[in-house]
Amino acid sequence: MSEMTRWFPRDARAVAQSRTFVRTTLKAWGITASDRADDVLLCVSELATNALRHGTAANEQFLVKLTENDARLRVEVHDPSRRRPRAQQPGVDDPNGRGLLLVSSLADGWGVEPRSPRGKIVWTEFKVAVEAGVTTSAGEAC
């Protein structure tokens, strides 16, 4: 099993930084674009955006955690808010509200869990192929 985590500040650059963190980790783990990396990156963008907009207040952070086990990639976004996200049904002209619909259509599964001592974890899972011979490690990225 491989695992990587990284904290991100409540900052407009955090969504792009979280994508870069995930892209770099997927490459190190041998999960390539043909193996759903683009779907993973889009879902990370959506979940990080939700954590930034709705899950964190000033001076708070959110966590992105990646776990790969038996060709299954789990992406978690942890934030300090207990407010649970829910998929919406936006109208054609609504500029927002499609993020979880995208996650639901791209991921093999997603859900929300409570986080101790407070907050929540929004997760997605993907079936992926990992290149043979790629060395993986566990730990926290800086």
Contacts in CASP RR format, 6 or more apart in sequence:
PFRMAT RR
TARGET T0000
AUTHOR 0000-0000-0000
METHOD contacts of the structure
MODEL  1
MSEMTRWFPRDARAVAQSRTFVRTTLKAWGITASDRADDVLLCVSELATN
ALRHGTAANEQFLVKLTENDARLRVEVHDPSRRRPRAQQPGVDDPNGRGL
LLVSSLADGWGVEPRSPRGKIVWTEFKVAVEAGVTTSAGEAC
1 67 0 8 1.000
1 68 0 8 1.000
1 69 0 8 1.000
1 138 0 8 1.000
2 29 0 8 1.000
2 66 0 8 1.000
2 67 0 8 1.000
2 68 0 8 1.000
2 69 0 8 1.000
2 136 0 8 1.000
2 137 0 8 1.000
2 138 0 8 1.000
3 65 0 8 1.000
3 66 0 8 1.000
3 67 0 8 1.000
3 68 0 8 1.000
3 138 0 8 1.000
3 139 0 8 1.000
4 21 0 8 1.000
4 25 0 8 1.000
4 65 0 8 1.000
4 66 0 8 1.000
4 138 0 8 1.000
4 139 0 8 1.000
4 140 0 8 1.000
4 141 0 8 1.000
5 63 0 8 1.000
5 64 0 8 1.000
5 65 0 8 1.000
5 66 0 8 1.000
5 139 0 8 1.000
5 140 0 8 1.000
5 141 0 8 1.000
6 18 0 8 1.000
6 21 0 8 1.000
6 63 0 8 1.000
6 64 0 8 1.000
6 140 0 8 1.000
6 141 0 8 1.000
6 142 0 8 1.000
7 61 0 8 1.000
7 62 0 8 1.000
7 63 0 8 1.000
8 14 0 8 1.000
8 17 0 8 1.000
8 18 0 8 1.000
8 48 0 8 1.000
8 61 0 8 1.000
8 62 0 8 1.000
8 63 0 8 1.000
8 64 0 8 1.000
9 61 0 8 1.000
10 52 0 8 1.000
10 56 0 8 1.000
10 57 0 8 1.000
10 58 0 8 1.000
10 59 0 8 1.000
10 60 0 8 1.000
10 61 0 8 1.000
10 62 0 8 1.000
11 52 0 8 1.000
12 52 0 8 1.000
14 48 0 8 1.000
14 52 0 8 1.000
14 62 0 8 1.000
15 45 0 8 1.000
15 48 0 8 1.000
15 49 0 8 1.000
15 52 0 8 1.000
18 44 0 8 1.000
18 45 0 8 1.000
18 48 0 8 1.000
18 64 0 8 1.000
19 41 0 8 1.000
19 44 0 8 1.000
19 45 0 8 1.000
19 48 0 8 1.000
21 64 0 8 1.000
21 141 0 8 1.000
22 40 0 8 1.000
22 41 0 8 1.000
22 44 0 8 1.000
22 64 0 8 1.000
22 66 0 8 1.000
22 75 0 8 1.000
23 37 0 8 1.000
23 41 0 8 1.000
24 141 0 8 1.000
25 66 0 8 1.000
25 141 0 8 1.000
26 32 0 8 1.000
26 37 0 8 1.000
26 40 0 8 1.000
26 66 0 8 1.000
26 73 0 8 1.000
28 134 0 8 1.000
28 136 0 8 1.000
29 68 0 8 1.000
29 130 0 8 1.000
29 134 0 8 1.000
29 136 0 8 1.000
30 130 0 8 1.000
30 131 0 8 1.000
30 134 0 8 1.000
31 37 0 8 1.000
31 40 0 8 1.000
31 68 0 8 1.000
31 73 0 8 1.000
31 128 0 8 1.000
31 129 0 8 1.000
31 130 0 8 1.000
31 131 0 8 1.000
32 131 0 8 1.000
35 128 0 8 1.000
35 129 0 8 1.000
35 130 0 8 1.000
36 73 0 8 1.000
36 126 0 8 1.000
36 127 0 8 1.000
36 128 0 8 1.000
39 106 0 8 1.000
39 107 0 8 1.000
39 126 0 8 1.000
40 73 0 8 1.000
40 75 0 8 1.000
40 124 0 8 1.000
40 126 0 8 1.000
40 128 0 8 1.000
42 102 0 8 1.000
42 106 0 8 1.000
43 75 0 8 1.000
43 102 0 8 1.000
43 103 0 8 1.000
43 106 0 8 1.000
43 107 0 8 1.000
43 110 0 8 1.000
43 124 0 8 1.000
44 64 0 8 1.000
44 75 0 8 1.000
44 77 0 8 1.000
46 99 0 8 1.000
46 100 0 8 1.000
46 102 0 8 1.000
46 103 0 8 1.000
47 75 0 8 1.000
47 77 0 8 1.000
47 103 0 8 1.000
47 122 0 8 1.000
47 124 0 8 1.000
48 62 0 8 1.000
48 64 0 8 1.000
48 77 0 8 1.000
49 99 0 8 1.000
50 77 0 8 1.000
50 85 0 8 1.000
50 99 0 8 1.000
50 100 0 8 1.000
50 122 0 8 1.000
51 62 0 8 1.000
51 77 0 8 1.000
51 78 0 8 1.000
51 79 0 8 1.000
51 122 0 8 1.000
52 62 0 8 1.000
54 81 0 8 1.000
54 83 0 8 1.000
54 85 0 8 1.000
55 62 0 8 1.000
55 79 0 8 1.000
55 80 0 8 1.000
55 81 0 8 1.000
55 83 0 8 1.000
56 62 0 8 1.000
56 79 0 8 1.000
56 80 0 8 1.000
56 81 0 8 1.000
57 80 0 8 1.000
60 79 0 8 1.000
60 80 0 8 1.000
62 77 0 8 1.000
62 78 0 8 1.000
62 79 0 8 1.000
62 80 0 8 1.000
63 76 0 8 1.000
63 77 0 8 1.000
63 78 0 8 1.000
63 79 0 8 1.000
64 75 0 8 1.000
64 76 0 8 1.000
64 77 0 8 1.000
64 78 0 8 1.000
65 74 0 8 1.000
65 75 0 8 1.000
65 76 0 8 1.000
65 77 0 8 1.000
65 78 0 8 1.000
66 73 0 8 1.000
66 74 0 8 1.000
66 75 0 8 1.000
66 76 0 8 1.000
67 73 0 8 1.000
67 74 0 8 1.000
67 76 0 8 1.000
68 74 0 8 1.000
68 128 0 8 1.000
68 130 0 8 1.000
68 136 0 8 1.000
71 127 0 8 1.000
71 128 0 8 1.000
71 129 0 8 1.000
71 130 0 8 1.000
72 125 0 8 1.000
72 126 0 8 1.000
72 127 0 8 1.000
72 128 0 8 1.000
73 125 0 8 1.000
73 126 0 8 1.000
73 127 0 8 1.000
73 128 0 8 1.000
74 123 0 8 1.000
74 124 0 8 1.000
74 125 0 8 1.000
75 123 0 8 1.000
75 124 0 8 1.000
75 125 0 8 1.000
75 126 0 8 1.000
76 121 0 8 1.000
76 122 0 8 1.000
76 123 0 8 1.000
77 121 0 8 1.000
77 122 0 8 1.000
77 123 0 8 1.000
78 115 0 8 1.000
78 119 0 8 1.000
78 120 0 8 1.000
78 121 0 8 1.000
79 119 0 8 1.000
79 120 0 8 1.000
79 122 0 8 1.000
80 118 0 8 1.000
80 119 0 8 1.000
81 119 0 8 1.000
81 120 0 8 1.000
82 114 0 8 1.000
82 118 0 8 1.000
82 119 0 8 1.000
82 120 0 8 1.000
83 120 0 8 1.000
84 112 0 8 1.000
84 120 0 8 1.000
85 100 0 8 1.000
85 112 0 8 1.000
85 122 0 8 1.000
86 100 0 8 1.000
87 100 0 8 1.000
87 101 0 8 1.000
87 104 0 8 1.000
88 97 0 8 1.000
88 98 0 8 1.000
88 100 0 8 1.000
88 101 0 8 1.000
90 96 0 8 1.000
90 97 0 8 1.000
90 98 0 8 1.000
100 110 0 8 1.000
103 110 0 8 1.000
103 124 0 8 1.000
104 110 0 8 1.000
107 124 0 8 1.000
107 125 0 8 1.000
107 126 0 8 1.000
108 125 0 8 1.000
108 126 0 8 1.000
108 127 0 8 1.000
109 124 0 8 1.000
109 125 0 8 1.000
110 122 0 8 1.000
110 123 0 8 1.000
110 124 0 8 1.000
110 125 0 8 1.000
111 122 0 8 1.000
111 123 0 8 1.000
111 124 0 8 1.000
112 120 0 8 1.000
112 121 0 8 1.000
112 122 0 8 1.000
112 123 0 8 1.000
113 120 0 8 1.000
113 121 0 8 1.000
113 123 0 8 1.000
114 120 0 8 1.000
114 121 0 8 1.000
115 121 0 8 1.000
END
